[in-house]
Amino acid sequence: MSGTLNKVMLIGHLGDEVKMHYFEGGGCIGRFPIATNETYISKQTNERITNTEWHNIVVRNKGAEICEKYLSKGDKVYIEGRLKTRKWTDDKGLDRYSTEVHCTDFTFLSTKKESDSNAANKSAAQNPVSDRTSEIKNPAENELDDLPF
């Protein structure tokens, strides 16, 4: 196989609010961390162990504005994108590296408020995702665009 693939799919919870950066040309970038968890039972101690992995997410332009408007710390989100490593120089002149997920697609799965109420209710029936989340699940469907088709 001669081709390559750089694809990441994550489902996790936001660890902080979306931080926006605006540029002179009108573009913008949104950055936020998400946490994914792995839980297993230790064979030695028979106790449940949870490992949390943190991922730095980067979203551009309209997607960043939508994330800033509707996402907040604790919300559950599906992120699809590709890995990119940035090289930068710190204050001491040392080369540093950051690996980020450059988001190409996202879906809001639940808000922190929904997660809290679901945990409190513990009902047998699965609660549907809020109307707000279903409206913004696919933002392209909700907007008129200037494409000729």
C-alpha positions in Angstrom: 0.0 0.0 0.0 1.6 3.3 -1.1 -0.9 5.7 0.4 -0.9 7.3 3.8 -3.6 8.3 6.3 -3.7 10.9 9.0 -7.1 10.7 10.6 -8.2 11.1 14.2 -11.7 10.4 15.7 -12.3 11.4 19.3 -15.3 11.5 21.7 -14.5 13.3 24.9 -15.4 16.2 27.2 -14.2 19.7 27.0 -11.6 20.5 29.6 -11.9 24.3 29.2 -13.8 27.0 27.3 -13.0 27.6 23.6 -10.2 30.2 23.3 -10.5 32.3 20.2 -7.8 34.1 18.2 -8.8 36.5 15.4 -6.6 37.6 12.5 -6.5 40.8 10.4 -7.8 39.1 7.3 -11.1 38.1 9.1 -10.1 34.5 9.8 -10.1 33.0 13.3 -9.0 29.9 15.2 -10.5 28.3 18.2 -8.5 26.1 20.6 -9.7 23.9 23.4 -8.7 20.7 25.2 -10.8 17.5 25.4 -10.3 14.6 27.7 -10.8 11.0 26.7 -10.9 8.2 29.4 -9.9 4.6 29.4 -11.2 2.5 32.3 -10.2 -1.0 33.2 -10.0 -3.4 36.2 -6.5 -4.1 37.5 -5.8 -7.8 37.7 -3.5 -7.4 40.7 -5.7 -5.2 42.9 -9.1 -5.9 41.3 -9.8 -2.1 41.5 -11.1 0.1 38.7 -8.5 2.3 37.1 -9.2 5.3 34.9 -6.6 6.9 32.7 -7.3 10.3 31.1 -5.7 11.5 28.0 -5.8 15.1 27.0 -5.9 16.3 23.3 -5.5 19.8 22.0 -8.1 20.7 19.4 -7.8 23.4 16.8 -10.9 24.6 14.8 -10.8 27.2 12.1 -13.1 30.1 10.9 -16.9 29.4 11.0 -16.4 26.1 12.9 -14.5 27.9 15.6 -17.2 30.5 15.9 -19.9 27.8 16.3 -17.8 26.0 18.9 -17.3 29.2 20.9 -21.0 30.0 20.8 -22.4 26.6 21.8 -19.6 24.6 23.6 -18.6 25.0 27.2 -16.4 23.2 29.7 -17.7 19.7 30.4 -19.7 19.3 27.2 -19.3 16.0 25.3 -18.2 16.3 21.7 -17.2 14.1 18.7 -14.2 15.5 16.9 -12.8 14.3 13.6 -9.6 15.7 12.1 -5.9 15.1 11.5 -2.8 15.3 13.7 -0.4 18.2 13.2 2.8 18.9 15.2 3.9 22.5 15.6 7.5 23.5 16.5 8.0 26.7 18.5 10.8 28.3 20.6 10.2 29.0 24.3 11.4 31.9 26.4 14.7 30.2 27.0 15.4 29.7 23.3 14.6 25.9 23.4 12.7 24.2 20.6 9.4 22.9 21.8 6.7 20.8 20.1 3.0 20.6 20.4 0.8 18.0 18.8 -2.7 19.1 17.9 -5.8 17.7 16.3 -6.9 20.0 13.5 -10.6 19.5 13.4 -12.3 18.9 10.1 -15.7 17.9 11.5 -17.5 17.9 14.8 -20.8 16.9 16.4 -22.1 18.2 19.8 -23.2 15.1 21.7 -24.4 16.6 25.0 -24.0 19.5 27.3 -22.6 19.4 30.8 -26.1 20.3 32.1 -27.6 17.3 30.3 -24.9 15.0 31.7 -25.5 16.2 35.2 -29.3 15.7 34.9 -28.9 12.3 33.3 -26.6 11.2 36.1 -29.1 12.5 38.7 -32.2 10.9 37.1 -30.6 7.5 36.1 -33.7 6.6 34.2 -34.0 3.5 32.1 -35.1 5.4 29.1 -32.3 7.2 27.2 -32.8 11.0 27.2 -32.7 12.6 23.8 -30.2 15.2 23.0 -31.5 18.8 23.5 -33.2 20.7 20.7 -30.3 23.2 20.8 -27.8 20.5 20.1 -29.8 18.9 17.3 -30.1 22.3 15.6 -26.4 22.8 15.5 -25.4 19.2 14.9 -24.8 19.9 11.2 -24.5 23.7 11.0 -24.2 23.6 7.2 -27.8 22.5 6.9 -29.0 25.5 8.9 -27.3 28.1 6.9 -27.8 29.4 3.4 -24.6 29.4 1.5 -23.5 30.9 -1.8 -22.7 27.6 -3.5 -24.4 27.3 -6.9 -25.8 23.9 -6.2 
